[in-house]
Amino acid sequence: PPISMSAKTCSGDDISSTGSTRELSDSGLGMTLPLLAYFIRQHRVSALRGLTTREVCDIIVMPMTKASHVSLCQLLHARHPAHIRPATVHVIHAWSQLFLETVDAVFSQLGQTHLLDGVGENDEELLLGGDDDVVVWIDIFSFNQHESLSVVSEADDDFSSQFLASLLPLRFKSPT
């Protein structure tokens, strides 16, 4: 599927991961590629096959974050703090596309497809390998989906304004 990725620089001052869940302040946080691969393996590749990004959000992300009403990145930060940080790569994709194809395109573009190969006996070992300098921002993980849905239902224009405003502190540069 077509995706767009931009490398960017972002200081920790630009992002508040402890802000109110009524804000989109956590939108600059992302996850490392090893943690993304771990997430995929934990939710079984076979179960994800054929699901769109929207379906993965509805079936996996929303139930996981329902009690806390935070983004998946915020939720996972307590357990994997080294793997949830300000994003270095911003991924733009279509929610109607197959989730695994989108993720495969991200790993391929970044030269890390080996993280998706096979299923190890101890998937926790994934968190020790791979390029943890690359931190990907993918909206279904980085945004509080519960807040996003209520904002969208109130007014699409208002959500667009908040979304764009959340990206303004990020300083984008061309991929090298």
Rosetta silent file (secondary structure, phi, psi, omega in degrees, C-alpha in Angstrom):
SEQUENCE: PPISMSAKTCSGDDISSTGSTRELSDSGLGMTLPLLAYFIRQHRVSALRGLTTREVCDIIVMPMTKASHVSLCQLLHARHPAHIRPATVHVIHAWSQLFLETVDAVFSQLGQTHLLDGVGENDEELLLGGDDDVVVWIDIFSFNQHESLSVVSEADDDFSSQFLASLLPLRFKSPT
SCORE:     score description
SCORE:     0.000 S_00000001
   1 L     0.000  150.115  177.628    0.000    0.000    0.000 S_00000001
   2 L   -69.006  130.932  173.640    1.168    3.519   -0.544 S_00000001
   3 L  -133.547  160.664  175.622    2.618    5.047    2.589 S_00000001
   4 E  -127.441  133.847  178.670    4.526    8.214    3.205 S_00000001
   5 E  -128.559  138.662  176.250    7.254    8.509    5.773 S_00000001
   6 E  -127.003  130.701  172.244    9.087   11.592    6.915 S_00000001
   7 E   -80.034  147.546  179.934   12.065   11.648    9.191 S_00000001
   8 E  -149.478  162.869  172.460   11.903   14.423   11.730 S_00000001
   9 E  -110.586  146.192 -179.105   13.634   15.796   14.742 S_00000001
  10 L  -153.928  127.380  177.375   11.736   16.465   17.892 S_00000001
  11 L   -85.364  157.552  178.810   12.940   17.491   21.304 S_00000001
  12 H   -61.402  -24.821  179.004   11.386   16.049   24.432 S_00000001
  13 H   -67.331  -20.273 -177.588   10.146   19.555   25.265 S_00000001
  14 H   -77.738  -15.498 -170.285    7.798   19.384   22.283 S_00000001
  15 L  -128.818  133.110  174.033    5.842   16.446   23.690 S_00000001
  16 L  -114.495  113.105  178.782    4.027   15.917   26.929 S_00000001
  17 L   -90.995   -0.529  179.729    3.199   12.283   27.591 S_00000001
  18 L  -111.455   11.316 -178.689    1.666   13.137   30.931 S_00000001
  19 L   -70.617  174.004  179.820   -0.875   15.669   29.658 S_00000001
  20 L   -61.238  145.140  176.361   -4.607   15.387   29.995 S_00000001
  21 L   -73.717   -5.218  176.187   -6.310   12.659   28.022 S_00000001
  22 L   -82.264   -5.203 -179.877   -8.666   15.388   26.812 S_00000001
  23 L  -113.953  165.217  175.724   -5.805   16.696   24.671 S_00000001
  24 L   -97.568   33.709 -173.401   -3.881   15.180   21.805 S_00000001
  25 H   -67.045  -20.289 -179.063   -0.633   15.976   23.623 S_00000001
  26 H   -88.419    6.634 -172.322    0.687   12.430   23.325 S_00000001
  27 H   -68.390  -14.561  178.893    0.504   12.488   19.531 S_00000001
  28 H   -88.813   -6.509  178.856    4.268   12.928   19.105 S_00000001
  29 E   -79.351  145.972  176.579    5.121    9.683   20.867 S_00000001
  30 E  -137.977 -176.621  179.070    5.949    6.617   18.833 S_00000001
  31 E  -123.650  150.649  178.353    7.215    3.089   19.299 S_00000001
  32 E   -69.789  160.598  178.004   10.455    1.444   18.277 S_00000001
  33 H   -61.844  -40.889  176.300   10.462   -1.120   15.485 S_00000001
  34 H   -59.299  -38.933  178.936   11.223   -3.987   17.896 S_00000001
  35 H   -69.631  -37.420  176.346    8.169   -3.066   19.978 S_00000001
  36 H   -62.479  -43.779  177.576    6.005   -2.810   16.857 S_00000001
  37 H   -63.336  -40.102  178.124    7.189   -6.278   15.780 S_00000001
  38 H   -61.925  -44.744  177.248    6.523   -7.562   19.301 S_00000001
  39 H   -56.564  -45.988 -179.116    2.988   -6.114   19.187 S_00000001
  40 H   -63.137  -44.494  179.785    2.335   -7.885   15.876 S_00000001
  41 H   -67.062  -38.921  179.902    3.611  -11.209   17.167 S_00000001
  42 H   -64.993  -28.588 -179.681    1.674  -10.923   20.421 S_00000001
  43 L  -100.973   16.746  173.520   -1.533  -10.400   18.469 S_00000001
  44 L    58.317  114.437 -179.847   -0.731  -13.265   16.115 S_00000001
  45 H   -55.019  -40.576 -178.366    0.068  -12.510   12.526 S_00000001
  46 H   -63.196  -34.548  179.004   -2.583  -14.989   11.384 S_00000001
  47 H   -72.992  -27.811 -179.374   -5.271  -13.099   13.337 S_00000001
  48 H   -84.162  -22.478 -177.014   -4.169   -9.784   11.815 S_00000001
  49 L   -59.222  128.865  178.154   -4.030  -11.090    8.249 S_00000001
  50 L    89.979   -5.554  179.641   -6.817   -9.578    6.177 S_00000001
  51 L   -91.657  139.520  174.208   -7.636   -6.827    8.677 S_00000001
  52 E   -78.494  168.695  176.601   -7.530   -3.174    7.702 S_00000001
  53 H   -60.354  -41.156  178.472   -5.899   -0.601    9.948 S_00000001
  54 H   -59.329  -42.847 -179.388   -9.373    0.568   11.010 S_00000001
  55 H   -66.862  -38.840  177.169  -10.291   -3.008   12.021 S_00000001
  56 H   -62.966  -40.152  177.184   -7.055   -3.439   14.004 S_00000001
  57 H   -62.013  -48.718 -176.793   -7.869   -0.212   15.809 S_00000001
  58 H   -67.874  -39.292 -173.008  -11.444   -1.314   16.554 S_00000001
  59 H   -87.183  -33.220 -174.252  -10.634   -4.933   17.487 S_00000001
  60 H  -113.889  -56.733 -172.719   -7.290   -4.559   19.311 S_00000001
  61 H   -65.983  -48.484 -178.105   -6.284   -0.978   20.139 S_00000001
  62 H   -60.162  -48.685  177.794   -9.641    0.316   21.372 S_00000001
  63 H   -63.322  -36.589 -179.823  -10.292   -2.604   23.779 S_00000001
  64 H   -63.416  -34.088 -173.843   -6.691   -2.485   25.070 S_00000001
  65 H  -105.324    5.029 -174.870   -6.976    1.209   25.931 S_00000001
  66 L   -58.334  -47.517 -176.317  -10.654    1.336   26.919 S_00000001
  67 L   -67.880  -35.992 -175.352  -10.154    1.437   30.695 S_00000001
  68 L   -92.062  -21.335 -177.945   -7.374    4.012   30.640 S_00000001
  69 L    53.088   45.251  174.843   -8.603    6.195   27.748 S_00000001
  70 L  -127.190  172.612  175.938   -5.046    6.930   26.621 S_00000001
  71 L   -69.322  160.395  176.712   -3.119    6.189   23.455 S_00000001
  72 H   -61.798  -38.167  177.675   -1.565    2.758   23.074 S_00000001
  73 H   -59.738  -44.589  177.885    1.855    4.413   23.268 S_00000001
  74 H   -62.715  -40.960 -179.675    0.970    5.968   26.616 S_00000001
  75 H   -63.380  -43.743 -177.181   -0.375    2.641   27.858 S_00000001
  76 H   -77.594  -16.919 -177.707    2.745    0.723   26.801 S_00000001
  77 H   -58.726  -39.475 -179.113    5.146    3.358   28.133 S_00000001
  78 L   -61.652  -36.863 -176.974    4.860    2.059   31.713 S_00000001
  79 L   -88.693  -32.135 -176.224    5.886   -1.444   30.649 S_00000001
  80 L  -132.036   60.402 -173.940    8.348   -0.573   27.865 S_00000001
  81 H   -59.662  -30.245 -179.898    9.664    2.951   28.580 S_00000001
  82 H   -72.411  -16.260 -175.986   12.782    2.490   26.444 S_00000001
  83 H  -106.755   -0.674  176.141   10.607    1.682   23.423 S_00000001
  84 E  -119.795  110.479 -175.979    8.101    4.558   23.689 S_00000001
  85 E  -147.747  175.561  173.081    9.739    7.887   22.884 S_00000001
  86 E   -56.915  134.250 -174.660    9.333   10.953   20.709 S_00000001
  87 L   -67.902  146.369  173.951    8.971    9.697   17.142 S_00000001
  88 L  -108.400  -17.658  178.708   11.778    9.958   14.602 S_00000001
  89 E  -133.296  132.644 -178.433    9.702    8.755   11.636 S_00000001
  90 E  -108.521  122.853 -177.070    6.139    9.810   10.859 S_00000001
  91 E  -106.540  126.333  175.321    4.045    7.305    8.873 S_00000001
  92 E  -112.510  130.875 -174.109    1.056    8.437    6.834 S_00000001
  93 L  -151.466  174.409  177.359   -1.194    5.682    5.511 S_00000001
  94 L  -100.388  131.702  179.010   -4.783    4.829    4.632 S_00000001
  95 L   -67.730  -18.414 -178.960   -6.941    3.210    7.304 S_00000001
  96 L   -83.573   -8.965  179.878   -8.738    1.260    4.593 S_00000001
  97 L   -83.758  159.528  178.450   -5.551   -0.590    3.616 S_00000001
  98 E   -64.740  129.996 -176.414   -4.504   -3.919    5.106 S_00000001
  99 H   -58.490  -48.294 -176.828   -2.665   -3.323    8.367 S_00000001
 100 H   -65.367  -32.376  175.958    0.029   -5.957    7.820 S_00000001
 101 H   -67.174  -39.171  177.793    0.798   -4.610    4.340 S_00000001
 102 H   -63.954  -47.896  179.913    1.232   -1.144    5.792 S_00000001
 103 H   -63.023  -41.822  178.307    3.498   -2.413    8.569 S_00000001
 104 H   -60.380  -40.447  178.413    5.479   -4.519    6.091 S_00000001
 105 H   -63.481  -38.721  178.233    5.999   -1.423    3.936 S_00000001
 106 H   -63.669  -50.647 -179.635    7.299    0.489    6.965 S_00000001
 107 H   -62.415  -39.790  178.836    9.756   -2.268    7.919 S_00000001
 108 H   -64.075  -46.607 -179.071   10.859   -2.671    4.280 S_00000001
 109 H   -59.741  -33.585 -177.484   11.398    1.064    3.825 S_00000001
 110 L   -96.009    4.305  176.885   13.526    1.119    6.975 S_00000001
 111 L    66.780   34.810 -177.011   15.458   -2.064    6.121 S_00000001
 112 L  -125.037   29.904 -175.116   14.243   -3.990    9.163 S_00000001
 113 H   -62.740  -23.088  179.959   12.126   -6.785    7.620 S_00000001
 114 H   -60.233  -23.922  179.275   14.029   -9.439    9.601 S_00000001
 115 H   -68.110  -21.516 -179.002   12.080   -8.360   12.690 S_00000001
 116 H   -95.463   -5.268 -177.200    8.911   -9.681   11.074 S_00000001
 117 L   -78.121  130.765  173.241   10.397  -13.039   10.038 S_00000001
 118 L    59.514  175.249  177.328    9.230  -16.131   11.916 S_00000001
 119 L  -127.233  116.544 -179.221    8.060  -16.353   15.474 S_00000001
 120 L   -75.090  163.241  177.251   10.698  -16.972   18.109 S_00000001
 121 L   -66.005  -33.831  178.502   10.181  -19.099   21.172 S_00000001
 122 L  -123.649   95.303 -177.500   10.660  -15.997   23.305 S_00000001
 123 H   -65.303  -19.282  177.363    9.192  -12.978   21.575 S_00000001
 124 H   -60.520  -25.735  178.449   10.451  -10.778   24.430 S_00000001
 125 H   -62.318  -24.121  176.521   13.886  -11.182   22.801 S_00000001
 126 H   -56.830  -34.359 -176.316   12.597   -8.945   19.999 S_00000001
 127 H   -71.607  -10.148  177.884   12.754   -6.048   22.409 S_00000001
 128 H   -98.578  -12.698 -176.375   16.512   -6.543   22.697 S_00000001
 129 L  -116.546  179.604  177.419   17.212   -6.566   18.951 S_00000001
 130 L    82.548  178.133 -177.549   16.566   -4.444   15.932 S_00000001
 131 L   -87.818   99.787 -179.970   17.032   -0.750   15.390 S_00000001
 132 L   -91.283    7.702  172.415   15.680    0.962   18.465 S_00000001
 133 L   -80.939  -21.849  178.720   16.929    4.343   17.246 S_00000001
 134 L   -90.973  121.256 -179.908   14.003    4.422   14.818 S_00000001
 135 E  -121.424  113.954 -174.114   10.777    5.366   16.585 S_00000001
 136 E   -94.369  137.459  173.989    7.713    5.282   14.335 S_00000001
 137 E   -99.351  114.079  174.697    4.651    7.463   14.745 S_00000001
 138 L  -127.194  125.433 -169.151    1.566    5.606   13.513 S_00000001
 139 H   -53.002  -38.811 -176.732   -1.713    7.279   14.342 S_00000001
 140 H   -66.444  -21.540  178.290   -3.565    4.232   15.685 S_00000001
 141 H   -98.176  -33.533 -171.982   -0.844    3.812   18.314 S_00000001
 142 H   -87.535  -29.274  178.410    0.175    7.417   18.915 S_00000001
 143 L   -92.833  147.474  170.218   -3.213    9.107   19.223 S_00000001
 144 L   -71.749  103.132 -175.132   -5.697    8.551   21.998 S_00000001
 145 H   -66.833  -27.159  178.714   -8.330    6.852   19.824 S_00000001
 146 H   -69.127  -43.752  177.178  -11.080    7.389   22.378 S_00000001
 147 H   -68.537  -41.625 -178.795  -10.518   11.141   22.342 S_00000001
 148 H   -58.560  -42.514 -178.660  -10.057   11.162   18.565 S_00000001
 149 H   -65.785  -42.275 -179.078  -13.439    9.536   18.022 S_00000001
 150 H   -69.220  -34.919  178.452  -15.302   11.960   20.263 S_00000001
 151 H   -67.788  -43.523 -179.924  -13.570   14.930   18.670 S_00000001
 152 H   -63.460  -40.845 -178.009  -14.351   13.696   15.161 S_00000001
 153 H   -67.358  -26.326  178.751  -17.974   13.092   16.026 S_00000001
 154 H   -74.655  -47.015 -179.356  -18.255   16.663   17.345 S_00000001
 155 L  -170.185  117.662 -179.469  -16.813   18.396   14.301 S_00000001
 156 H   -59.042  -39.567 -179.303  -14.488   17.133   11.574 S_00000001
 157 H   -64.634  -39.365  178.803  -13.052   20.623   11.031 S_00000001
 158 H   -64.150  -42.304  178.635  -12.228   20.978   14.710 S_00000001
 159 H   -62.842  -44.395  179.474  -10.449   17.599   14.701 S_00000001
 160 H   -58.638  -42.441  179.066   -8.461   18.551   11.599 S_00000001
 161 H   -63.198  -44.500  179.628   -7.365   21.767   13.289 S_00000001
 162 H   -65.737  -39.720  179.661   -6.309   19.916   16.459 S_00000001
 163 H   -61.966  -50.362 -179.613   -4.514   17.249   14.429 S_00000001
 164 H   -63.189  -40.035  178.568   -2.560   19.800   12.420 S_00000001
 165 H   -62.865  -34.094 -179.947   -1.787   21.825   15.544 S_00000001
 166 H   -69.702  -22.327 -179.886   -0.402   18.698   17.208 S_00000001
 167 H   -90.616  -17.857 -176.259    2.039   18.276   14.329 S_00000001
 168 L   -57.482  -39.469 -179.515    3.258   21.878   14.239 S_00000001
 169 L   -66.661  -16.081 -177.232    5.872   21.461   17.020 S_00000001
 170 L   -80.517  132.536 -179.942    7.495   18.664   15.017 S_00000001
 171 E  -101.428  106.272 -176.761   10.311   19.799   12.779 S_00000001
 172 E   -83.402  146.931  172.836   10.239   17.698    9.634 S_00000001
 173 E  -138.640  161.902 -179.958   13.232   17.108    7.421 S_00000001
 174 L   -68.911  143.433  175.398   13.706   15.060    4.286 S_00000001
 175 L   -62.673  143.589  179.963   14.657   11.407    4.749 S_00000001
 176 L   -94.735    0.000    0.000   18.354   10.829    4.138 S_00000001
